[in-house]
Amino acid sequence: MTSTPTHPLRPFMPADTMALRELFASSIEELTIEDYDADQRAAWASRALDAQTFAKHLGGMVTLVVQVGGEYAGFGSLQDNKHIEMLYVHPFHAGQGVGAAICDALERIAAARGTAEITTDASDTAQPFFAGRGYVATLRNSLAVADVWLSNTTMTKKLQQSSKGTV
């Protein structure tokens, strides 16, 4: 896994849980305000209220963390080597390449593990980011979270396979 000096990547550790819960909530509250109402944002952020469950969820996937100057800038998770389950950037670091660095690394990991196509369920806010990376919308989803309906879009991208290990 490669990192850039300004976006050093490292694996998730349980000690990151509280800071990542705060980053998760801040990202949702501030970056999705134009696409989701207050009730939707609160319901979405509630998915990290239980720190133990959140830590177990992150630890059950390949989760990468970026810290810049000691501050948590973003994190992302790859589930089953084929699905970007989470990709969140702190509002202060939005638009500075943090999300791209994390996504690049998750895509490289998936490709190195033999995944031909990667998916994500992109929020309305994140769709342009993923579309700009070559992801194509395939399915519109509605899901109930804390008795509130949220929408997102399943997007897919074909990955280039590494020539390493081929005969």
C-alpha positions, 0 to 999 in steps of 0.5 A: 500500500502506498501513501503520499506524504500529505496523506499517509495511510495506515490500518485502523486500530481500536484506539481510533474508534472515538475519533472516527465516530466524531469524523463520521458524524461531522462528515455527514452533518456538514458535507451532506447538508444539501442532499439530506435533511436534518432527520436523515443526517441524524439517522445516518450518523446514529449508525455509529452511536454504539462505539463497540459496534462501530469498532467491530464493524470497522475492524471486520473490514480492511479499514484505512485511516489518514491522519494529517498533522495528528488530526484524523482526516479520513477513513475508508473500508473495503468489505469482502475485497469487493465493496467500499463500505465506508469512505468519509473525510473530515469537512476540514480536509474535504477536497484536498485529495484525502478521499481519493488517496483512500479510494485509490488504496482500497481499489488497489487492494481489491485488484491485488486480491483478484477482484474484477469489479468493485462496488459502493453504495454512494450517497447523493453527495458522494455520487459525483466523486465516484462518477469522476473515478469511473464508477457507473450507477447501477441501482437506486436504493432506499433504506430505513435507518432509525425509522427514516428513509435514506437513498443512495446509489449502487455504483460499480467500477471495473478494476485493472488486474495486476499482472503479478502472479499471472503466467 
